[in-house]
Amino acid sequence: MEKDPFKEYLRESEPDKAGKGYAWSTAIGLQAVDGLKPSKYLIDTAIQNIEGKITMKEAQSLIDSYYEERPVHLPDEERTEEADKVSSRIALILSEAAFSFSPNEYISIHRKLFHGIYKHAGKIRDYNITKKEWVLDGATVIYGSASELRATLEYDFSQEKDFSYKGLSMDEIIHHLAVFVSRLWQIHIFGEGNTRTTAVFFIKYLRTLGFSATNDIFAENAWYFRNALVRANYTNLQKGIHETTEYLEVFLRNLLLNENNELHNRDLHISGLLNAEKVDIESVLSEKENINSKTDNQFE
């Protein structure tokens, strides 16, 4: 087997195979935002689907049955199970045309992706959160307040729904899309799984705007996407740091315009923010970049 079988399918002349290859490649690549890697069984099952031997629904059923027959799991295996199940669910959603631009659709995607995995699947969190970010040298983004999450979500959706793209240049369109998706993500309406849910929803939304977005940018740069979202939502005036969508915009130019801008996580990293115990930058970067670039072991 090739190191990355999905790349070849993305170049397929048969639209059905190319579409399925994109869906699986993106679905699997997005697991990198939480440091997850799929199993060989998932890869093999995905290829069967792409080749037309089984349907997407059958692929999902096979993955579910595979784990039902293995009732005892080690901690690492539980994360692999999450990666496999969520990957199959993302692939299914991305292969479907149905979509509604609404808060309920966004929440529904989270429920579909994580039911049976997280107890809070499809539920708005009722507690405040912080998360230490490598890209911020251990600092955290200020996420939405638990008491205002639904209202904030509905406000952002209403603003976007009323926005007109008519007459805008492509640069202006990309900037606006970067602002929209960064604000949607910053709410962090769920306890876990926000980035994967936001990415899937955003891809579906982009299609309604006429963008195909059927390349391997999300698959190969999922962690960069998350770090760019973090940088778009972090300000520290005392340190001279301002929130910026510039990294998201570069990502979107590659995704939507097929540009070939270099995307390096190290370019987003801010050092020296905290005087407390430091994150081991080099080891974290190495680990994440390996996951993000789909290491050889993933496809052996």
Contacts in CASP RR format, 6 or more apart in sequence:
PFRMAT RR
TARGET T0000
AUTHOR 0000-0000-0000
METHOD contacts of the structure
MODEL  1
MEKDPFKEYLRESEPDKAGKGYAWSTAIGLQAVDGLKPSKYLIDTAIQNI
EGKITMKEAQSLIDSYYEERPVHLPDEERTEEADKVSSRIALILSEAAFS
FSPNEYISIHRKLFHGIYKHAGKIRDYNITKKEWVLDGATVIYGSASELR
ATLEYDFSQEKDFSYKGLSMDEIIHHLAVFVSRLWQIHIFGEGNTRTTAV
FFIKYLRTLGFSATNDIFAENAWYFRNALVRANYTNLQKGIHETTEYLEV
FLRNLLLNENNELHNRDLHISGLLNAEKVDIESVLSEKENINSKTDNQFE
1 299 0 8 1.000
1 300 0 8 1.000
2 8 0 8 1.000
2 299 0 8 1.000
3 294 0 8 1.000
3 296 0 8 1.000
3 299 0 8 1.000
4 294 0 8 1.000
4 299 0 8 1.000
5 43 0 8 1.000
5 47 0 8 1.000
5 299 0 8 1.000
6 21 0 8 1.000
6 24 0 8 1.000
6 25 0 8 1.000
6 28 0 8 1.000
6 46 0 8 1.000
6 50 0 8 1.000
6 216 0 8 1.000
6 219 0 8 1.000
7 25 0 8 1.000
7 216 0 8 1.000
9 17 0 8 1.000
9 18 0 8 1.000
9 19 0 8 1.000
9 20 0 8 1.000
9 21 0 8 1.000
9 22 0 8 1.000
9 24 0 8 1.000
9 25 0 8 1.000
9 50 0 8 1.000
10 18 0 8 1.000
10 21 0 8 1.000
10 22 0 8 1.000
10 25 0 8 1.000
10 214 0 8 1.000
10 215 0 8 1.000
10 216 0 8 1.000
11 18 0 8 1.000
12 18 0 8 1.000
12 21 0 8 1.000
16 52 0 8 1.000
17 50 0 8 1.000
17 51 0 8 1.000
17 52 0 8 1.000
18 214 0 8 1.000
19 95 0 8 1.000
19 214 0 8 1.000
20 49 0 8 1.000
20 50 0 8 1.000
20 52 0 8 1.000
20 56 0 8 1.000
20 91 0 8 1.000
20 95 0 8 1.000
21 46 0 8 1.000
21 50 0 8 1.000
22 94 0 8 1.000
22 214 0 8 1.000
22 215 0 8 1.000
22 216 0 8 1.000
23 56 0 8 1.000
23 90 0 8 1.000
23 91 0 8 1.000
23 92 0 8 1.000
23 94 0 8 1.000
23 95 0 8 1.000
24 46 0 8 1.000
24 49 0 8 1.000
24 50 0 8 1.000
24 87 0 8 1.000
24 91 0 8 1.000
25 216 0 8 1.000
25 219 0 8 1.000
26 90 0 8 1.000
26 91 0 8 1.000
26 94 0 8 1.000
26 203 0 8 1.000
26 216 0 8 1.000
26 218 0 8 1.000
26 219 0 8 1.000
27 86 0 8 1.000
27 87 0 8 1.000
27 88 0 8 1.000
27 89 0 8 1.000
27 90 0 8 1.000
27 91 0 8 1.000
27 94 0 8 1.000
28 38 0 8 1.000
28 42 0 8 1.000
28 43 0 8 1.000
28 46 0 8 1.000
28 83 0 8 1.000
28 87 0 8 1.000
28 219 0 8 1.000
28 294 0 8 1.000
29 87 0 8 1.000
29 218 0 8 1.000
29 219 0 8 1.000
29 220 0 8 1.000
29 222 0 8 1.000
29 292 0 8 1.000
29 294 0 8 1.000
30 87 0 8 1.000
30 90 0 8 1.000
30 195 0 8 1.000
30 196 0 8 1.000
30 199 0 8 1.000
30 200 0 8 1.000
30 218 0 8 1.000
30 219 0 8 1.000
30 222 0 8 1.000
31 37 0 8 1.000
31 38 0 8 1.000
31 83 0 8 1.000
31 86 0 8 1.000
31 87 0 8 1.000
31 196 0 8 1.000
31 222 0 8 1.000
32 222 0 8 1.000
32 223 0 8 1.000
32 288 0 8 1.000
32 291 0 8 1.000
32 292 0 8 1.000
33 195 0 8 1.000
33 196 0 8 1.000
33 199 0 8 1.000
33 222 0 8 1.000
33 223 0 8 1.000
33 225 0 8 1.000
33 226 0 8 1.000
34 192 0 8 1.000
34 193 0 8 1.000
34 195 0 8 1.000
34 196 0 8 1.000
35 223 0 8 1.000
35 287 0 8 1.000
35 288 0 8 1.000
35 291 0 8 1.000
36 79 0 8 1.000
36 80 0 8 1.000
36 82 0 8 1.000
36 83 0 8 1.000
36 86 0 8 1.000
36 291 0 8 1.000
37 80 0 8 1.000
37 83 0 8 1.000
37 291 0 8 1.000
37 298 0 8 1.000
38 80 0 8 1.000
38 83 0 8 1.000
38 84 0 8 1.000
38 87 0 8 1.000
38 298 0 8 1.000
39 80 0 8 1.000
39 83 0 8 1.000
39 84 0 8 1.000
40 300 0 8 1.000
41 63 0 8 1.000
41 66 0 8 1.000
41 84 0 8 1.000
42 63 0 8 1.000
42 83 0 8 1.000
42 84 0 8 1.000
42 87 0 8 1.000
42 88 0 8 1.000
43 298 0 8 1.000
43 299 0 8 1.000
45 54 0 8 1.000
45 59 0 8 1.000
45 62 0 8 1.000
45 63 0 8 1.000
45 88 0 8 1.000
46 59 0 8 1.000
46 87 0 8 1.000
46 88 0 8 1.000
46 91 0 8 1.000
48 54 0 8 1.000
48 59 0 8 1.000
49 55 0 8 1.000
49 56 0 8 1.000
49 58 0 8 1.000
49 59 0 8 1.000
49 91 0 8 1.000
54 62 0 8 1.000
56 91 0 8 1.000
56 92 0 8 1.000
56 95 0 8 1.000
57 92 0 8 1.000
59 88 0 8 1.000
59 91 0 8 1.000
60 88 0 8 1.000
60 89 0 8 1.000
60 92 0 8 1.000
63 84 0 8 1.000
63 85 0 8 1.000
63 88 0 8 1.000
64 85 0 8 1.000
66 84 0 8 1.000
67 73 0 8 1.000
67 81 0 8 1.000
67 84 0 8 1.000
67 85 0 8 1.000
70 77 0 8 1.000
73 81 0 8 1.000
81 117 0 8 1.000
82 117 0 8 1.000
85 117 0 8 1.000
86 113 0 8 1.000
86 114 0 8 1.000
86 117 0 8 1.000
86 196 0 8 1.000
89 112 0 8 1.000
89 113 0 8 1.000
90 113 0 8 1.000
90 196 0 8 1.000
90 200 0 8 1.000
93 109 0 8 1.000
93 112 0 8 1.000
93 113 0 8 1.000
93 200 0 8 1.000
93 204 0 8 1.000
94 200 0 8 1.000
94 203 0 8 1.000
94 204 0 8 1.000
99 105 0 8 1.000
99 204 0 8 1.000
99 205 0 8 1.000
99 207 0 8 1.000
99 208 0 8 1.000
101 157 0 8 1.000
101 160 0 8 1.000
101 161 0 8 1.000
101 205 0 8 1.000
101 208 0 8 1.000
102 157 0 8 1.000
103 150 0 8 1.000
103 153 0 8 1.000
103 154 0 8 1.000
103 157 0 8 1.000
105 201 0 8 1.000
106 153 0 8 1.000
106 157 0 8 1.000
106 184 0 8 1.000
106 189 0 8 1.000
106 197 0 8 1.000
106 201 0 8 1.000
107 122 0 8 1.000
107 124 0 8 1.000
107 189 0 8 1.000
108 122 0 8 1.000
109 197 0 8 1.000
109 200 0 8 1.000
109 201 0 8 1.000
110 121 0 8 1.000
110 122 0 8 1.000
110 190 0 8 1.000
110 193 0 8 1.000
110 197 0 8 1.000
111 121 0 8 1.000
111 122 0 8 1.000
113 121 0 8 1.000
113 193 0 8 1.000
113 196 0 8 1.000
113 197 0 8 1.000
113 200 0 8 1.000
114 121 0 8 1.000
114 122 0 8 1.000
114 192 0 8 1.000
114 193 0 8 1.000
115 121 0 8 1.000
115 122 0 8 1.000
118 191 0 8 1.000
118 192 0 8 1.000
118 193 0 8 1.000
120 190 0 8 1.000
120 191 0 8 1.000
120 192 0 8 1.000
122 190 0 8 1.000
123 190 0 8 1.000
124 149 0 8 1.000
124 150 0 8 1.000
124 189 0 8 1.000
124 190 0 8 1.000
125 146 0 8 1.000
125 149 0 8 1.000
125 188 0 8 1.000
125 189 0 8 1.000
125 190 0 8 1.000
125 191 0 8 1.000
126 146 0 8 1.000
127 146 0 8 1.000
128 143 0 8 1.000
128 144 0 8 1.000
128 145 0 8 1.000
128 146 0 8 1.000
129 143 0 8 1.000
129 188 0 8 1.000
129 191 0 8 1.000
130 140 0 8 1.000
130 143 0 8 1.000
131 140 0 8 1.000
131 141 0 8 1.000
131 143 0 8 1.000
132 138 0 8 1.000
132 139 0 8 1.000
132 140 0 8 1.000
132 279 0 8 1.000
133 139 0 8 1.000
133 140 0 8 1.000
133 141 0 8 1.000
133 227 0 8 1.000
133 230 0 8 1.000
133 234 0 8 1.000
134 227 0 8 1.000
134 269 0 8 1.000
134 279 0 8 1.000
134 281 0 8 1.000
134 284 0 8 1.000
134 285 0 8 1.000
134 288 0 8 1.000
135 227 0 8 1.000
135 230 0 8 1.000
135 231 0 8 1.000
135 265 0 8 1.000
135 268 0 8 1.000
135 269 0 8 1.000
135 270 0 8 1.000
136 230 0 8 1.000
136 234 0 8 1.000
136 270 0 8 1.000
136 273 0 8 1.000
137 269 0 8 1.000
137 270 0 8 1.000
137 271 0 8 1.000
137 272 0 8 1.000
137 273 0 8 1.000
137 274 0 8 1.000
137 278 0 8 1.000
137 279 0 8 1.000
137 281 0 8 1.000
138 273 0 8 1.000
138 274 0 8 1.000
138 278 0 8 1.000
138 279 0 8 1.000
139 234 0 8 1.000
139 236 0 8 1.000
139 273 0 8 1.000
139 274 0 8 1.000
141 186 0 8 1.000
141 188 0 8 1.000
141 230 0 8 1.000
141 233 0 8 1.000
141 234 0 8 1.000
142 233 0 8 1.000
143 186 0 8 1.000
143 187 0 8 1.000
143 188 0 8 1.000
144 152 0 8 1.000
144 186 0 8 1.000
144 187 0 8 1.000
144 188 0 8 1.000
149 187 0 8 1.000
149 189 0 8 1.000
150 189 0 8 1.000
152 187 0 8 1.000
153 184 0 8 1.000
153 187 0 8 1.000
153 189 0 8 1.000
156 180 0 8 1.000
156 183 0 8 1.000
156 184 0 8 1.000
156 187 0 8 1.000
160 180 0 8 1.000
163 176 0 8 1.000
165 173 0 8 1.000
165 176 0 8 1.000
165 209 0 8 1.000
168 176 0 8 1.000
170 257 0 8 1.000
174 249 0 8 1.000
174 252 0 8 1.000
174 253 0 8 1.000
174 256 0 8 1.000
174 257 0 8 1.000
175 245 0 8 1.000
175 249 0 8 1.000
177 206 0 8 1.000
177 252 0 8 1.000
178 232 0 8 1.000
178 245 0 8 1.000
178 248 0 8 1.000
178 249 0 8 1.000
178 252 0 8 1.000
179 232 0 8 1.000
179 245 0 8 1.000
181 198 0 8 1.000
181 202 0 8 1.000
181 229 0 8 1.000
181 248 0 8 1.000
182 229 0 8 1.000
182 232 0 8 1.000
182 233 0 8 1.000
182 245 0 8 1.000
182 248 0 8 1.000
184 198 0 8 1.000
184 201 0 8 1.000
184 202 0 8 1.000
185 194 0 8 1.000
185 195 0 8 1.000
185 198 0 8 1.000
185 229 0 8 1.000
185 233 0 8 1.000
186 229 0 8 1.000
186 232 0 8 1.000
186 233 0 8 1.000
188 194 0 8 1.000
190 197 0 8 1.000
195 222 0 8 1.000
195 225 0 8 1.000
195 226 0 8 1.000
195 229 0 8 1.000
198 229 0 8 1.000
199 218 0 8 1.000
199 222 0 8 1.000
199 225 0 8 1.000
203 213 0 8 1.000
203 218 0 8 1.000
206 213 0 8 1.000
206 256 0 8 1.000
207 213 0 8 1.000
211 255 0 8 1.000
211 256 0 8 1.000
213 255 0 8 1.000
213 256 0 8 1.000
215 254 0 8 1.000
215 255 0 8 1.000
215 258 0 8 1.000
217 251 0 8 1.000
217 254 0 8 1.000
217 255 0 8 1.000
218 225 0 8 1.000
218 255 0 8 1.000
219 294 0 8 1.000
220 292 0 8 1.000
220 293 0 8 1.000
220 294 0 8 1.000
221 251 0 8 1.000
221 254 0 8 1.000
221 263 0 8 1.000
221 292 0 8 1.000
222 292 0 8 1.000
223 265 0 8 1.000
223 288 0 8 1.000
223 289 0 8 1.000
223 291 0 8 1.000
223 292 0 8 1.000
224 247 0 8 1.000
224 251 0 8 1.000
224 263 0 8 1.000
224 264 0 8 1.000
224 265 0 8 1.000
224 268 0 8 1.000
224 292 0 8 1.000
225 248 0 8 1.000
225 251 0 8 1.000
227 247 0 8 1.000
227 265 0 8 1.000
227 268 0 8 1.000
227 269 0 8 1.000
228 245 0 8 1.000
228 247 0 8 1.000
228 248 0 8 1.000
228 250 0 8 1.000
228 251 0 8 1.000
228 268 0 8 1.000
229 248 0 8 1.000
230 268 0 8 1.000
231 243 0 8 1.000
231 244 0 8 1.000
231 247 0 8 1.000
231 248 0 8 1.000
231 268 0 8 1.000
231 270 0 8 1.000
232 243 0 8 1.000
232 244 0 8 1.000
232 245 0 8 1.000
232 247 0 8 1.000
232 248 0 8 1.000
233 243 0 8 1.000
234 241 0 8 1.000
234 243 0 8 1.000
234 270 0 8 1.000
235 241 0 8 1.000
235 242 0 8 1.000
235 243 0 8 1.000
236 273 0 8 1.000
239 270 0 8 1.000
239 272 0 8 1.000
239 273 0 8 1.000
241 270 0 8 1.000
241 273 0 8 1.000
247 267 0 8 1.000
247 268 0 8 1.000
250 261 0 8 1.000
250 263 0 8 1.000
251 263 0 8 1.000
253 259 0 8 1.000
253 261 0 8 1.000
254 260 0 8 1.000
254 261 0 8 1.000
254 263 0 8 1.000
265 285 0 8 1.000
265 288 0 8 1.000
265 289 0 8 1.000
265 292 0 8 1.000
266 285 0 8 1.000
269 281 0 8 1.000
269 285 0 8 1.000
271 281 0 8 1.000
END
